[in-house]
Amino acid sequence: MIVWSFPLYFFGMPSQVKALLDRTLPLSLPFIGQEADGTATHPQRFRSDSPRVVLISTAGFYTLKRNIDALALQYAIMTPKNLLTTIFCPMGELFQQPALRGTTDAYLEKVRKAGREYASDFRISPETARAIVEPLFPVDLFIEMANLSWGVEGPRKSAKTLETEAALVETAPEDAADEEMPLTAAQREAFILTKGMSAMYRPESYQGKERILEMIYSDLDVSFKLIMDAERCEVVRSSPKAATATIETP
């Protein structure tokens, strides 16, 4: 059995992996053969049974659609269909965030389950396969967090976010703009951490009253408010609304 494990890079494999793959070419003869379906092939240099192949790859995007197609097709061509098993993981950027360890660890347990199933009978159940490709976070939230890690604004915001921001602009004091200084790198990390907290919010726990948690990062001289309602949890930098509870932490 051969296990290939590497991150998706520009819709394919990293150059180091491609170099390794190229060096396996001498395992085939230079002569051209023909398969039963009419396709061309190089006969194997050494007579042996084809090994089982497991391909594991993480993708930075939130979806696998039009993302892993080229890589999957290359391995499908190189490997007999009944011997190839693939595990593709979306939202790979999240695994770099220690603050999201609870969510990513839960996801990795699903991957371990897939490994146990494969070790048992060389297949992954449809239920586990579906669980592996499910997004770890809502897509809009993931896009925002991923773009914030680069210090840029997200390309799109939900209607709920735009509505909330518009309301804050209308009710904010006149000098609020002076207080909205750009975030430093450390403050941006705190904001990403707070956004991660908001992703854990469960709307079913809503009890009919809006709750506002203020997070004060005293060593960074910045604070954010998590506004929780019946639909979701929004993170804002400033709001005239009083906090229901406050946590101050260095």
C-alpha positions in Angstrom: 0.0 0.0 0.0 1.2 3.5 -0.8 -0.1 6.6 1.1 0.3 10.0 -0.5 -0.3 12.9 1.9 0.4 16.5 1.0 -1.5 19.9 0.8 -3.2 20.9 -2.3 -1.1 23.5 -4.1 -2.4 25.5 -7.0 -5.1 22.9 -7.8 -2.4 20.2 -7.9 0.5 18.8 -5.9 3.5 20.7 -4.6 6.6 20.7 -6.8 8.6 18.5 -4.3 5.9 15.8 -4.6 5.8 16.1 -8.4 9.6 15.6 -8.5 9.2 12.5 -6.4 6.5 11.2 -8.6 8.5 11.9 -11.8 11.3 9.7 -10.4 9.0 6.7 -10.3 8.8 6.7 -14.2 11.6 4.1 -14.6 9.3 1.6 -12.9 7.6 1.5 -16.2 9.0 0.3 -19.6 9.5 2.9 -22.3 7.4 0.9 -24.8 3.8 2.0 -25.5 1.0 -0.5 -24.9 -2.7 -0.3 -25.3 -5.4 -1.0 -22.7 -8.7 -2.8 -23.4 -10.5 0.5 -23.6 -8.1 1.8 -26.3 -6.1 4.1 -24.1 -2.3 4.2 -24.2 0.0 3.0 -21.4 3.5 2.0 -20.5 3.9 -1.6 -19.4 5.2 -2.2 -15.9 9.0 -3.0 -15.7 8.5 -5.4 -12.9 5.7 -7.9 -12.7 3.8 -7.4 -9.5 0.3 -6.7 -8.3 -0.7 -3.0 -8.3 -0.6 -1.6 -4.7 -3.5 0.0 -3.0 -3.2 3.8 -3.0 -4.6 6.2 -0.4 -4.4 9.9 -1.4 -4.8 12.5 1.5 -4.8 16.2 0.8 -5.9 19.4 2.5 -7.4 22.3 0.5 -7.4 25.9 1.6 -10.7 26.7 0.0 -14.0 26.0 1.8 -15.2 23.7 -1.1 -13.7 20.8 -3.0 -15.8 21.7 -6.1 -13.5 22.8 -9.0 -10.6 22.6 -6.5 -9.3 19.1 -6.3 -10.6 17.9 -9.7 -7.2 17.9 -11.5 -5.4 16.1 -8.7 -8.1 13.5 -8.3 -8.1 12.9 -12.0 -4.4 12.4 -12.2 -4.4 9.7 -9.5 -7.5 8.1 -11.0 -5.5 7.7 -14.2 -2.5 6.4 -12.5 -4.3 3.9 -10.2 -6.8 1.2 -10.9 -10.2 2.5 -9.7 -10.8 -0.3 -7.2 -7.4 0.3 -5.6 -7.7 4.1 -5.0 -9.1 5.8 -1.9 -9.1 9.5 -1.5 -9.5 11.8 1.6 -9.8 15.5 0.8 -10.1 18.0 3.6 -11.5 21.5 3.0 -10.7 24.7 5.0 -7.1 23.7 5.7 -6.2 27.2 6.8 -8.1 26.6 10.1 -5.7 24.0 11.3 -3.1 26.7 11.8 -5.2 28.5 14.4 -4.5 27.2 18.0 -7.7 28.9 19.2 -9.8 26.7 16.9 -8.2 23.5 18.2 -11.5 22.2 19.7 -13.2 22.3 16.3 -10.2 21.0 14.3 -9.5 18.2 16.8 -13.1 17.0 16.4 -12.7 17.0 12.6 -9.4 15.1 12.8 -11.2 12.4 14.9 -13.5 11.9 11.8 -10.4 11.4 9.7 -9.0 8.9 12.2 -12.3 7.1 12.0 -11.9 6.9 8.2 -8.4 5.4 8.8 -9.8 2.8 11.1 -12.5 1.9 8.6 -9.9 1.6 5.8 -7.6 -0.5 8.0 -10.5 -2.9 8.6 -11.8 -3.6 5.1 -10.0 -1.2 2.7 -13.0 1.1 2.3 -14.5 4.2 4.0 -18.2 4.2 4.7 -20.4 6.7 2.9 -21.4 8.4 6.2 -17.7 9.0 7.2 -16.8 10.1 3.6 -19.6 12.8 3.8 -18.5 13.9 7.3 -15.0 14.5 6.1 -15.9 16.9 3.4 -18.4 19.0 5.4 -17.3 22.6 6.2 -16.0 23.1 9.7 -17.5 26.6 9.9 -20.2 28.5 8.0 -18.8 29.6 4.6 -19.3 33.3 5.2 -17.6 33.2 8.5 -14.7 31.1 7.2 -14.1 33.6 4.3 -14.0 36.5 6.7 -11.6 34.8 9.2 -9.3 33.6 6.4 -9.1 37.1 4.8 -8.6 38.7 8.2 -5.5 36.6 8.8 -4.0 38.4 5.8 -5.1 41.8 7.1 -7.7 42.4 4.4 -11.4 42.9 4.3 -13.5 39.9 3.1 -15.0 40.1 -0.4 -18.5 39.6 0.8 -20.5 39.9 4.0 -23.9 38.4 4.9 -27.0 40.5 4.8 -27.2 40.2 8.6 -23.7 41.6 9.0 -24.4 44.5 6.7 -27.7 45.3 8.5 -25.9 45.2 11.9 -23.1 47.5 10.7 -25.5 50.0 9.2 -27.4 50.1 12.5 -24.2 50.8 14.4 -23.3 53.6 12.0 -26.6 55.3 12.5 -26.5 55.1 16.3 -22.7 55.6 16.9 -21.5 58.8 18.5 -20.0 61.5 16.2 -16.5 60.9 17.4 -16.7 57.1 16.9 -14.7 57.3 13.7 -11.8 58.8 15.5 -11.7 55.7 17.8 -11.7 53.2 14.9 -8.0 53.1 14.3 -6.7 50.2 12.1 -5.9 47.1 14.1 -2.3 46.1 14.8 -1.2 42.6 13.9 -1.6 41.5 17.5 -5.1 43.1 17.7 -6.0 41.4 14.5 -5.1 38.0 16.0 -7.3 38.8 18.9 -10.1 39.6 16.5 -9.7 36.3 14.7 -9.8 34.6 18.1 -13.0 36.3 19.0 -14.5 35.5 15.6 -13.7 31.9 16.3 -15.6 32.1 19.5 -18.6 33.4 17.6 -18.5 30.4 15.3 -19.2 28.2 18.3 -22.5 29.9 19.0 -25.6 27.7 18.9 -28.8 29.6 18.0 -30.9 26.9 19.6 -29.6 28.2 23.0 -31.2 31.6 22.4 -33.8 32.4 25.2 -35.7 35.2 23.7 -33.3 38.0 24.8 -30.3 39.4 23.0 -27.0 38.8 24.9 -23.8 40.9 24.5 -20.5 39.6 25.7 -17.6 42.1 25.7 -14.1 40.8 25.4 -11.5 43.2 26.6 -7.9 42.4 25.7 -6.1 44.7 28.2 -2.6 44.1 27.0 -3.6 44.9 23.4 -5.7 47.9 24.3 -8.7 46.6 22.3 -12.1 45.1 22.9 -14.8 43.4 20.9 -18.4 42.6 21.5 -20.2 39.4 20.6 -23.8 40.1 19.9 -25.9 37.0 20.2 -29.5 36.8 18.9 -31.9 34.2 17.6 -30.0 33.7 14.3 -26.3 34.1 14.9 -23.5 35.7 16.9 -21.9 38.8 15.4 -18.6 40.3 16.4 -18.2 44.1 16.3 -15.4 46.4 17.4 -17.7 49.1 18.8 -21.4 49.3 19.7 -23.5 51.7 21.8 -25.2 48.6 23.3 -24.4 47.8 26.9 -22.7 44.5 27.5 -24.6 41.8 29.3 -21.3 40.4 30.6 -17.6 41.5 30.3 -14.4 39.4 30.3 -11.1 41.2 30.7 -8.0 39.2 29.9 -4.4 40.0 29.1 
